[in-house]
Each structure stands twice: as C-alpha cells, then as structure tokens.
Amino acid sequence: MKTSSANDLIVEILDDKALSQLDAGQWDALAANALDSNPFYARAYVMAGIETVDRGSGLRAIAIWSADRERLLGLFPYRNKTLPLPSAVAATNLYQVCGQPLIYREEADAVIAAWLGATRTGRAPKRWSFPHLDLTSHFARRLAVLQSDTSVRCLPLPQYHRARLARLSRSFKEHLGSAVAKSRVKDIERNLRRLRDLGDLQFERATNPALVTKRIEQFLAVEHSGWKGKAGTSFLSDPQHARFARKAFCPHLGHTSVDSLLLDGTPIALSVNIRAGATLFTPKCAYDEAYRKYGPGLALEHLVVEAFYADEDCTEMDSATTTDGHVIQGFWNSDAPMGTLVVGPPNWGTDLIAKAHMANRLTRQRLKTLNTGAASQVLGLARSWHKRAQRFAGDMLMGGVCFIHTLENALPHLI
C-alpha cells in the first residue's frame, strides 16, 4: 500500500458528540494497528467515559483520515487548558492512564506531520502536553528526531517508571531466579500451600464474554468490600463510576479478560486485563481482604506470570501503574520511563508550559510529605476553592494572555 503525505490527509477537530459518531470499524482498525498500543483510547473505553465520568468534561479530538476517508489514521483526544497559556492536554481521567495518541503504524510519519501542521496553522492548539506517556515510545522518539526542525520543541518530563513484563527469560523458572527476590518467592509459594490447605485452589483466565461479565461484577464487589469501599474510591461507591467500569471492560469485543485466584470456585483475587495489539494491560486488581494474611494478590500475580510464560499469546504485559514503588516492580522484569511530553513551538511559551508541569508535580510531592491529616485538610481546601480560583484567575489573567498572543503575532522575532 502506498503511504500518504501529510498534504493528502484530512484533519478535523471533533467535539464529544462527533467523536461518539466516528465509524466504529475505522476506529477499531486504528486501535488494532496503532504505532504504540493504547487500550485507553480504544472505542469502547472512550465511549464509556463520554457516557459517564467524562460527560460534559470538554473532551475533544483531532481526527485524521486518508484522502478518501476510508481509513481513520490518527486520533488525538484532548481537552483545552487555558493556564498558564492556552494549550491542549491529551485526555486522561481516573481510569485513563496513557496519553499516547492513536497513530496508524504504516502512515505514522504523515499523520504526525499532519497533526503538527494543524498546530502551526492555528487549526489546532499550538502547544500540547501528553501525560502518562512512555518517553521511549515510537511516538516520542519520532518527535525527538523532529526537534532538528526548528519549528517544534519537545520537552520530555520524566516522572516515574511503569512495570512491564517482557519475555526476557526463557521460562517462568528462569524469570523467578533472575527477577524476583528468593525470599519473596518462598513467601508466595508458602502462601499458595496454605491456601490449598483451605480448599480447591485454581488459577483462571476468563475470556468467554459471559464469564468475563460475571467476573467483572465479582471484581467490583470484592473491590468495594475492601479499603477502597471504605474510602469511597471503589467503582461501586459512585453509580457513574460503576457504570463506566461495566462499559469500559465490555467483554463483547474480545479485548477484556479477567485473571482470578479461585478458592472452591469463588474469586479471592482478581485482575482485569485489556488487550491492545500484542500487549496485555492490567489496569485494575482487587483481593478479598478476609484472606489478607495469605497474600492472595501476590499469589495471583505469581500465577499470572507463570501463565505468561506458558502461553505465547501476548509478548508483553503493562501494569498501567502511575507511581513509582508499586509492589509489582519487584515481580516483573522490565519497566518504562513514564512522564509528560510537552510539544510546541520553540519559544518561551512552550518552556512555560513545561515549567508549570514541573511546579505542579513538585507541589504534589511536597504535599505527600505532610502529615496525613494535614495533607487531607490542605487537599480538601484546594478542591473546594479550585473552581472559584480558576474563574478568578481566568478573569484577572485574560488581559495578560491576550497581550502574550499579541506579542507572538506581532513580534515573532522575540519568541
């Protein structure tokens, strides 16, 4: 197939209504052939958000088609942000943990060029931030190469490492010997023996739609019965979030599976998986806290890794975590440097966006060092005043923003 040039492609900006009306087959084909896999921008997942937790959130997307509109070649979901300067932020939410745009693999260069062209001509926001991005992804590397072109600046802001499981070992036994501490292996194997003393213990990977639906409901119940339910952060704590989970983890497209540790047929630990390309993402897990002393979560993880080496169906697993220090990092054998990628014209405005991200991260890190009670009070006050402060700051700084745009248009040599 002949590849396209950027000038051949059709670029449009869609609101959430137009996004929900995209051709399902084209969207699914794009997700299946993406340059970098991202199940959180797959159709079912995005639509679940539009109908629930993202309703009225200002979700938009740049959509890029082939000249004949027969193929959707690029999808860049985002939201507009006004401060510190007008910019676009790749769409994320509590459950959307990757800002990687969907780019058709065979047309990647043309799609990226078409997107950049839209940012330069003013058809799309000129500055972009991509949070929770693998800074070694194909997309990030291609943008880094383009930095030799003085019309674009790419500023990677490393933030944490995300655990991944790759086929670096030839077998499960070799993996345990090279990637997992001996003491941890002994603890898990002892807990598995203790659990088997309680009854029939089985590992199950559910892929049948009816069974996946059943296991998703059991996952929701187990999660709600534990600390997340008590804290009000489980899916079932909010009807809209529960509805999102049931839609996002829809089993009927064949992308969702559920791994379970079954004791006498009842799940005591569950992990929800979403397939994208040859990678299995694991965004959610829960265990029955009645069995806490047996470590059912790590016991399940032990069996998941064993299943990974026993079945060559996928080449990699992605933990979908968003912080450093997750327990899984001591059990899997690889990781990816994650962070925010800021892209824009090579001027002080793009630098300012990057500095704002760094300042925000530093503030969050400092808050975490506070006493838990004090931090809760500070965060509570911050949330209660957030919208009010945004409106006030927007009014006060609008003149300044307009002045900045005047400078950019009238005095390009200064920026």
ABEGO torsion letter per residue (X at the ends): XBBBBAAABBBBBBBAAAAAABBAAAAAAAAAABABBBAAABAAAAAAAAABAABGAGBBBBBBBBAAGABBABBBBBBBBAOABBBBBBBBBAABABABBBBBAAAAAAAAAAAAAAAAAGABBABBBBBGBBAABAAAAAAAAAAABAABBBBBBBABBBBBBBBABABAAAAAAAABBAAAAAAAAAAAAAAAAAEBBBBBBBABAAAAAAAAAAAAAAAAABAAAAAGABAAABAAAAAAAAAAABAAAGABBBBBBBBGGBBABBBBBBBBEABBBBABBBBBAAAAAAGAAAAAAAAAAAAAAABAABABBBAGBABBGBAAAAABABBBBBEBBBBBBBBAAAAAAAAAAAAAAAAAAAAAABBAAAAAAAAAAAAAAAAAAAAAAAAAAAAAAAAAAAAAAABAAAX
